[in-house]
Amino acid sequence: MTHILLTGASRGIGAAIAAAFSTPDVRLVALSSKDGDLADDETPARLWDNALARLDGRIDVLVNNAGVFEANPIDADDDAWLAGWERTMRINLTASADLCRRAVLHWQERGSSGRIVNIASRAAYRGDSPAHWHYAASKAGMVAMTKTIARGYAKDGILAFAICPGFTMTGMADDYLASRGGDKLLADIPLGRVAMPEEIAEMARWCALDAPSSMTGAVLDANGASYVR
């Protein structure tokens, strides 16, 4: 039985990931914003401890999916711009880092293997709109963190993977497509459509349960060839 902690499970990609883990061989704690505000620096520790208790003291896989995508125009006043930057960084990167740290320490203390799957973004490599510097930077940080964890702890059987979706049919993507001119953006995707949450969920499920150990550190793209590396 694999014990999994998933954040950001209330909708979109997160809800699809939770559904993908609905199998008899998985025990899942699926968290959403109602369980706590990740902008609060005390929340990750509380969520980790509560999940650990619900999973009988053992977590085998951490999936960091929680995140925000909020515009932060550069002509906002200084305090508002900085607050927007710090809120996105704290939710998208710092909270994920806090949970990754607790996961690695948990596995080291137990002398066990474990897996981390971080849901990043195409923006980590391609960048994003002028109002979303902070979002792109947070996701680039998540990718760099994933690679660092993979390199640092592979010898302990601790594996880390990142998934970088492009536009995905979620509430956040719908709002962005509408605000930026959906037809023009779709024309930039050779596949001709955005990804479905179930596609990203299958990638997350595979990384969490089936991906070979030698893949640790891999960053997987899912953007319909709109950005290739």
C-alpha positions in Angstrom: 0.0 0.0 0.0 1.4 3.4 -1.1 0.7 6.4 1.1 0.4 9.6 -0.8 0.1 13.3 0.2 -1.3 15.6 -2.5 -1.8 19.3 -2.3 -4.1 21.5 -4.4 -6.6 18.7 -4.9 -9.8 20.7 -5.1 -10.1 21.3 -8.9 -8.4 21.1 -12.2 -5.2 19.1 -12.3 -5.2 18.4 -8.6 -8.7 16.9 -8.7 -7.7 14.8 -11.7 -4.6 13.6 -9.9 -6.6 12.6 -6.9 -8.9 10.6 -9.2 -5.9 8.9 -10.8 -4.9 7.7 -7.3 -8.3 6.2 -6.5 -7.0 2.6 -6.6 -7.1 -0.1 -3.9 -3.3 0.0 -3.5 -3.1 3.7 -2.6 -4.1 5.6 0.5 -4.4 9.2 -0.3 -4.6 12.4 1.7 -5.8 15.0 -0.8 -5.5 18.6 0.6 -7.1 21.8 -0.7 -7.3 25.4 0.3 -9.9 24.7 2.9 -7.3 22.7 4.8 -5.1 25.7 5.2 -3.6 28.8 3.6 -0.2 28.0 2.2 0.6 31.7 2.3 0.9 31.3 6.1 4.4 30.0 6.9 3.0 27.7 9.7 0.6 25.9 7.4 2.9 23.4 5.7 4.2 21.9 9.0 0.6 21.5 10.2 -0.6 19.9 7.0 2.3 17.5 7.0 1.8 16.5 10.6 -2.0 16.0 10.1 -1.4 14.0 7.0 1.2 11.8 8.7 -1.3 11.1 11.5 -4.0 10.2 9.0 -1.6 7.8 7.2 -0.4 6.0 10.3 2.9 7.7 10.5 4.1 7.0 6.9 4.1 9.0 3.7 5.7 7.4 0.7 5.0 10.0 -2.0 4.5 13.8 -1.9 2.8 15.5 -4.8 3.1 19.3 -4.7 0.3 20.7 -7.0 -1.0 23.6 -5.0 -0.4 27.0 -6.6 -1.8 30.4 -7.6 -1.8 32.3 -10.9 -2.5 35.9 -10.1 -1.7 38.9 -12.2 0.9 41.3 -10.7 1.4 44.3 -13.2 4.7 46.1 -12.8 2.9 49.5 -12.6 1.1 48.5 -9.4 2.3 50.6 -6.4 5.4 49.3 -4.7 3.8 47.7 -1.7 1.1 45.9 -3.8 3.7 44.6 -6.3 5.9 43.3 -3.6 3.0 41.7 -1.7 1.9 40.0 -4.9 5.4 38.7 -5.6 5.8 37.3 -2.1 2.4 35.7 -2.0 3.0 33.8 -5.2 6.5 32.8 -4.1 5.3 31.6 -0.7 2.4 29.5 -2.1 4.0 28.2 -5.2 7.6 27.7 -4.1 8.3 28.1 -0.4 5.4 26.0 0.8 6.4 23.3 -1.7 10.0 23.5 -0.5 8.9 23.2 3.1 6.9 20.0 2.4 9.8 18.6 0.3 12.1 19.2 3.2 9.8 17.4 5.6 9.4 14.5 3.2 13.2 14.1 2.8 13.7 14.2 6.5 10.9 11.7 7.1 12.4 9.2 4.7 15.9 9.7 6.0 14.7 9.1 9.6 12.9 6.0 8.5 15.7 4.8 6.3 13.2 4.4 3.5 12.8 5.4 -0.1 10.3 8.0 -1.2 9.1 10.0 -4.2 8.4 13.7 -4.9 6.4 14.9 -7.8 6.3 18.6 -8.3 3.8 20.2 -10.7 5.7 23.1 -12.2 4.9 24.9 -15.6 6.0 25.5 -19.1 6.6 29.0 -17.8 9.6 27.8 -15.9 11.4 27.6 -19.3 9.5 29.8 -21.6 8.5 32.6 -19.2 5.1 34.1 -19.0 3.2 37.3 -19.5 4.6 40.7 -18.3 2.1 40.5 -15.4 3.4 37.1 -14.3 7.1 37.4 -13.6 6.5 36.0 -10.2 4.6 32.9 -11.5 7.4 32.0 -14.0 10.1 32.6 -11.4 8.3 30.4 -8.8 7.9 27.5 -11.3 11.5 27.8 -12.4 12.5 27.6 -8.8 10.4 24.5 -8.4 12.2 22.9 -11.3 15.7 23.8 -9.9 14.6 22.5 -6.5 13.4 19.2 -8.0 16.7 18.7 -9.8 18.7 19.5 -6.6 16.7 17.0 -4.5 17.2 14.3 -7.1 20.9 14.8 -7.2 21.3 15.1 -3.5 19.3 12.1 -2.3 19.2 9.5 -5.1 21.7 7.5 -3.1 19.1 7.2 -0.4 16.4 6.0 -2.8 14.7 9.4 -2.7 13.5 10.3 -6.2 12.2 13.6 -7.5 10.4 14.5 -10.7 8.9 17.7 -12.1 6.0 18.0 -14.6 5.7 21.2 -16.7 2.3 21.6 -18.2 1.5 24.3 -20.7 -2.1 25.5 -20.9 -4.4 23.0 -19.3 -8.2 23.1 -19.2 -8.5 24.4 -15.7 -10.2 27.4 -14.2 -6.8 29.3 -14.2 -6.1 28.5 -17.8 -9.7 29.4 -18.9 -9.3 32.8 -17.4 -5.9 33.4 -18.9 -7.0 32.3 -22.4 -10.0 34.6 -22.2 -7.9 37.6 -21.1 -5.2 37.0 -23.7 -7.2 36.1 -26.8 -7.8 32.4 -26.8 -7.6 31.8 -30.6 -4.2 33.5 -30.9 -2.8 31.4 -28.0 -4.2 28.2 -29.4 -2.6 28.9 -32.7 0.8 28.8 -30.9 0.1 25.1 -29.8 1.0 22.7 -32.7 -1.3 20.1 -31.2 -4.2 22.5 -31.7 -5.6 22.2 -28.2 -4.7 22.7 -24.6 -4.0 19.7 -22.4 -6.7 18.0 -20.4 -6.2 17.6 -16.6 -6.4 13.8 -17.0 -3.3 13.9 -19.2 -1.3 15.7 -16.5 -2.7 13.4 -13.9 -1.6 10.3 -15.7 1.9 11.7 -15.8 1.8 12.4 -12.1 0.5 9.0 -11.3 3.2 7.3 -13.4 6.0 9.4 -11.8 4.6 8.7 -8.3 4.2 4.9 -8.7 5.8 3.5 -11.8 8.6 5.6 -13.2 12.0 3.8 -13.1 14.5 5.0 -10.6 16.9 6.1 -13.2 14.5 8.8 -14.3 15.0 10.8 -11.0 15.6 14.4 -11.8 13.6 14.3 -15.0 11.4 17.2 -16.0 8.5 16.2 -18.2 6.9 18.6 -20.6 3.2 18.5 -21.6 2.5 21.5 -23.7 1.4 20.2 -27.2 4.8 21.1 -28.6 4.3 24.8 -27.9 7.7 24.9 -26.3 10.3 22.2 -27.0 13.7 21.9 -25.3 
